[in-house]
Amino acid sequence: MQELLIPVLEYLRGIWRFRWIGLTVAWVVCLVGWLFVAQMPEKYVATARVNIDTNTVLRPLLRGLAIQPKSGNGWLC
C-alpha cells in the first residue's frame, strides 16, 4: 500500500505546486473558447423535403375524405 501512496502524494504535491499555472492555462483556454463561440454567426437553417406518391397507397385511403383535384393543368380555380 505504501508503494501506491507515495506516487499519489507526489502527484498531489506537484499539482498543488503548479496550481496557479494550471488555473491561468484554464482561464486562457476558456476565454479563447468564449471568443470563438461569440464570433460564430447566428445562422439557423432547416430544410425538409417530403415526396409522396399519391397514386399508389393514399388514393384508396383518402377516397371520400379529401378533395380530388380536377384533371387538366392541375390547378383548382
N, C-alpha and C positions, 0 to 999 in steps of 0.2 A: 504494500500500500504506500510505503514511504517513497519508493521509486516513481510512483504515479503522481504523488502530491508535489514533489519538488519541481517538475517541469510546469505544472499548472500554476504554482506560485510564481515561478519566474516569468511566465507569460503575463500574469496579472500585474506584476511589478513593472514590466515593460509597457503594458497598456497604460498604467497609471502615470508612468514617467513621461510618455509622449501623448498625454490626453489633449493638450492644447493644440498640438499639431493635427491630431485627428479631428478635433472639433472644427478647426479652421478649414481643413480639407472638406469636411462635410458641408459647411456653410457655403464654400465656394461652389461645390457641385450643385447644391440646391439653388443658389442664385443664378447660375448659368442655366439650369433646367427651367426655372421660372421665366427667365428672359426668353428662352427659346419658345416656350409654350405661349407667352404673351405675344410673340411676333407671328404666330401662326394665324392665317386668315380664318375668319369665321365663315366657313363655307359648308353648307349642309345640302347635299344632293341626294335625291332618292328617285329612282326610276322603277317602273314596273310595266310589264307587257303581258297581257293575257290573250292567248289565242284559243278561240272556241270554235269548234266545227259544229254548227247548229244543224247540219243536215243529217247527222247520224243519230246521236243519242237524245238530244234535247227536244227535237221536234215532236216525237210521240209523248214525251213527258209534259210539254208545255201546251199541248193542244187543248184549247178551251180556257187556259189560264192567261195567255199572253196574246197581244195583238199580232196578227200575221201581216207582215209587210206585203204591199202590192208588188206584183211582178212588173218589171219595166226597168226604169233607171234606178230604182232602189230608194228614192226619196219619197217620203209621205208628205202630202200637201194638205 
